[in-house]
Amino acid sequence: MTRDDGRVANGVADTSPETSEPRREAVGLSRRFALLLMAGATLAACSPMSRPSGGDMLLPPPTGPAVSGEVLGTGTVRVALLLPKTAPGNGAALAVAMQNAATLGLNDFSGNDLTILVKDTGGTAEGAAGAARQAISEGAELIIGPIFAAEVGGVGPVARAANVPVIAFSSDPSVAAPGVYILGLLVDGQVRRVVAEAAKSGRKSIAAIMSQSAFGNLAEAALRQEAGRYGMRVVAVERFPAGGEAQAAAAIAAVASQIDCILVPEGAGVAPSVARSLRTAGVDFARIKLLGTGVWNDPTVYNDPSLTGSWFPAPEVSGFSAFASRYRSAYGSEPPFTASLAYDAVVLAAGLAKTAGAQRFQLSVITNPEGFLSAVNGLFRFNAAGTNDRGLAVYEVTGSTPSLVSAAPRAFTGA
């Protein structure tokens, strides 16, 4: 089914066949790059590789302005990696994982021509802006990172003023902008995918339980849009404050006879308790399908009996599993999902540097409607406004390894 704006409901595009010459060239580059992504990942998965334990090369690149601080690689194309290395809380630990994953991506891409300038943001908008300025002064043509929305907000104006594109790890669409692209998984695309799958399975009416938060606002808007597209009736949406999950579940249970699916987009810390409350209130999950989002892509959800039979969207899990295995071999620990975004971003930068020549980081190349195919997180593309579309699979919770309900697309339709 096609959207009014030319995209189909699962986030896959249906674009016009009439294409300008620059766009045709960009499309060709994207096709070649998709193959490079897949070939690089296959090599990494099949061939043992020796990697330095820390992953940092402290020698400056051979040409260009002087570089300060850590660098990865020795190529001629300079790219910045902005991470909260001295941030309080878990920011510093996350920065280590992201830098490890970036190093893994650099090592996995045979013949890459990158030098990655690693800059510390301190976890703040001001620190991120300063890190961006320093990286740009040292010749960075592309900025990868930072992680947190506030940091991205600090980097955006600096980078856009210098015409340096940003590929950040945030999943907050409010910080996306032309030239500032976010790589994180967006809740609206996840809701669209799982609601579309529910409609495809014949479900006609839906209710939802979600938090009173910006995340909940985005999830509700996507739900109403996608339900309307498929003619599904939205019977009720219960928004709860912190600690109010049980009351919201009771309100939805009261209208259970009118619905055949319930969306609970919240994460592993909330969704199981909502499911238990619904079951206690008499909701029949043999008839009513519980739907989640990508934050359910978590082993604590996989193994929770209260969620067995529920559906959630995610990149195909085999890709992340292979990445995590390589990461464990290299660094001896489990990577967080966010680390895989650093891997993808570095491989993307290496691929564009290899295939696109002087055009490598032009916006028309980065926003190619065909997108890119990662062996870790599958199909993705950046929109002109800075948000992204992803080709997601749908899985069923089984109590152990999730079962595939619907495979992720391998191409954006019509692009």
Rosetta blueprint (number, residue, H / E / L):
1 M L
2 T E
3 R L
4 D L
5 D L
6 G L
7 R E
8 V E
9 A L
10 N L
11 G L
12 V L
13 A E
14 D L
15 T L
16 S L
17 P L
18 E L
19 T L
20 S L
21 E H
22 P H
23 R H
24 R H
25 E H
26 A H
27 V H
28 G H
29 L H
30 S H
31 R H
32 R H
33 F H
34 A H
35 L H
36 L H
37 L H
38 M H
39 A H
40 G H
41 A H
42 T H
43 L H
44 A H
45 A H
46 C H
47 S L
48 P L
49 M L
50 S L
51 R L
52 P L
53 S L
54 G L
55 G L
56 D L
57 M E
58 L L
59 L L
60 P L
61 P L
62 P L
63 T L
64 G L
65 P L
66 A L
67 V L
68 S L
69 G L
70 E L
71 V E
72 L E
73 G L
74 T L
75 G L
76 T L
77 V E
78 R E
79 V E
80 A E
81 L E
82 L E
83 L E
84 P L
85 K L
86 T L
87 A L
88 P L
89 G L
90 N L
91 G H
92 A H
93 A H
94 L H
95 A H
96 V H
97 A H
98 M H
99 Q H
100 N H
101 A H
102 A H
103 T H
104 L H
105 G H
106 L H
107 N H
108 D H
109 F L
110 S L
111 G L
112 N L
113 D L
114 L E
115 T E
116 I E
117 L E
118 V E
119 K E
120 D E
121 T L
122 G L
123 G L
124 T L
125 A H
126 E H
127 G H
128 A H
129 A H
130 G H
131 A H
132 A H
133 R H
134 Q H
135 A H
136 I H
137 S H
138 E L
139 G L
140 A L
141 E L
142 L E
143 I E
144 I E
145 G L
146 P L
147 I L
148 F L
149 A H
150 A H
151 E H
152 V H
153 G H
154 G H
155 V H
156 G H
157 P H
158 V H
159 A H
160 R H
161 A H
162 A L
163 N L
164 V L
165 P L
166 V E
167 I E
168 A E
169 F L
170 S L
171 S L
172 D L
173 P H
174 S H
175 V H
176 A L
177 A E
178 P L
179 G L
180 V E
181 Y E
182 I E
183 L L
184 G L
185 L L
186 L L
187 V H
188 D H
189 G H
190 Q H
191 V H
192 R H
193 R H
194 V H
195 V H
196 A H
197 E H
198 A H
199 A H
200 K H
201 S L
202 G L
203 R L
204 K L
205 S E
206 I E
207 A E
208 A E
209 I E
210 M E
211 S E
212 Q L
213 S L
214 A H
215 F H
216 G H
217 N H
218 L H
219 A H
220 E H
221 A H
222 A H
223 L H
224 R H
225 Q H
226 E H
227 A H
228 G H
229 R H
230 Y H
231 G L
232 M L
233 R E
234 V E
235 V E
236 A E
237 V E
238 E E
239 R E
240 F E
241 P L
242 A L
243 G L
244 G L
245 E H
246 A H
247 Q H
248 A H
249 A H
250 A H
251 A H
252 I H
253 A H
254 A L
255 V L
256 A H
257 S H
258 Q H
259 I L
260 D L
261 C E
262 I E
263 L E
264 V L
265 P L
266 E L
267 G L
268 A L
269 G L
270 V L
271 A H
272 P H
273 S H
274 V H
275 A H
276 R H
277 S H
278 L H
279 R H
280 T H
281 A L
282 G L
283 V L
284 D L
285 F L
286 A L
287 R L
288 I L
289 K E
290 L E
291 L E
292 G L
293 T L
294 G H
295 V H
296 W H
297 N L
298 D L
299 P H
300 T H
301 V H
302 Y H
303 N L
304 D L
305 P H
306 S H
307 L H
308 T L
309 G L
310 S L
311 W E
312 F E
313 P E
314 A E
315 P L
316 E L
317 V H
318 S H
319 G H
320 F H
321 S H
322 A H
323 F H
324 A H
325 S H
326 R H
327 Y H
328 R H
329 S H
330 A H
331 Y H
332 G L
333 S L
334 E L
335 P L
336 P L
337 F H
338 T H
339 A H
340 S H
341 L H
342 A H
343 Y H
344 D H
345 A H
346 V H
347 V H
348 L H
349 A H
350 A H
351 G H
352 L H
353 A H
354 K H
355 T H
356 A L
357 G H
358 A H
359 Q H
360 R L
361 F L
362 Q L
363 L H
364 S H
365 V H
366 I H
367 T L
368 N L
369 P L
370 E L
371 G L
372 F E
373 L E
374 S E
375 A L
376 V L
377 N L
378 G E
379 L E
380 F E
381 R E
382 F E
383 N L
384 A L
385 A L
386 G L
387 T L
388 N E
389 D E
390 R E
391 G L
392 L L
393 A E
394 V E
395 Y E
396 E E
397 V L
398 T L
399 G L
400 S L
401 T L
402 P L
403 S E
404 L E
405 V E
406 S E
407 A L
408 A L
409 P L
410 R L
411 A L
412 F L
413 T L
414 G L
415 A L
